Amino acid sequence: MSHADGMLNVLTGLGDPWKDKATAGRFAREPQLSSYALDAIYEQDGLAAKLVDFPADELVREGFELDGADSVDLEDVYSACEDMSVLPNVADLHRWGDHYGGALLVAAVDDGMPAYMPLDLNRVSAVRGFFVIDRWALQPITDGRKPPEGYRIVTADETPLGETLVHASRVRRHVGVEVTHRRRADHDWWGVPVMQRVWSRLRSLLSAYGYGESILQDISVDVFVLAGLAEAFKQGKEELVSKRLAALQMGKSVIKGFALDAGGGNGKGPAESYIPQNRSVSGVRELIELFLQAFVSAGPLPRSILLGETVGGLNGASNSGEHRAWYAKLGAEQNRWGTPTLNWMLELLFASKTGPTGGNRPPAWTVKWNSLEKMSPTEEATHRKTLAEGDKILWDIGAASSVDIRTTRLVQGGKGELEAVEDPEDAPDDLVELPEDDDLPVIEVLGGPGEA
């Protein structure tokens, strides 16, 4: 049974495979981009490179802080992280994992075991470094039914590891776009490059730009009317015609004008004429905009970031909402993916006998990523005013003390919830409780209203 006003319309042919051309459309899988194609796109197209560079660099831009690791010297830990390029390696793992569809972060660790054996944290004497290697330089070791137990390094480049086989416990991996479970074995347990999803849209956009450039090159066409042109071709005088046209074009370039034949000797014969023709470019911009929007919608970056568009200022602009939404998403990725990767690297540094803690591993710690969003001076002032008003309300009802407020806001620089100082010994030495209202000295103000 069919309905005349539904998706299948017997009157108009909508949905009828014999009448509706749209029903013949089928989704076809495109060939996977090779490493050579990916390299060419990354090196030669700025928009494509930004899709993988910007998220990776922004992910680690503001760094991190450690909480709860009170038994170690945090300054030594931060210094070791800089020496080992911890954050740059995290960014590169994200970058090349997105670009190639997969990459590994490999730890060169001295634990008395060959690299193809499981890592033993209790035997780590030194961490020689970390390095990132992309999927095309790796061969997963697996039976095809479960994730790889190790990897064979097939690149000709020298690596800090010094070996070609590495156990899965000594690496951390990142893939660009996860594939379905049924497709993992087909992709050698890697993912799909981010560029694969947007390639057809980027190809259409670049083609549109190319066609637009061609239209601009031919936007003005010179039309010359030559007397006896058809007869000249019949008589085989093409060379004379070519020379005449070349002379006219040369006159246009040299003397900014034309010397045209006015006709026969008496001026009554057929004359030459010149008619400039301009092609319309109406609609070209709108058409290119459609291709551009299609490319943006298929990618991971919002339009304002990808194209660098800012309307009316960074924080008060109409695009500030999509900025905040994207950075909120990136913050979630920091916690979901960045924190486990960073914790693994820190655990190796803590376990190293020659590391920043001398092998003293703290029982627990928490990675806190610094905020990626920066408030404008106006937003900062408004935020501090809101905090101050909220703190005053808590102080008025006795829910917070002046020490809590001063410790959280002035000493620690906190911008969130107040931190309760349970024990007076926890308060900084230079902080003392403010006197109660009854203990405040009475100050008599002279010269007030009404006094002579």
Order of alpha helices (4+ residues) and beta strands (2+ residues): alpha-alpha-beta-alpha-alpha-beta-beta-beta-beta-beta-beta-alpha-beta-alpha-alpha-beta-alpha-alpha-alpha-alpha-beta-alpha-alpha
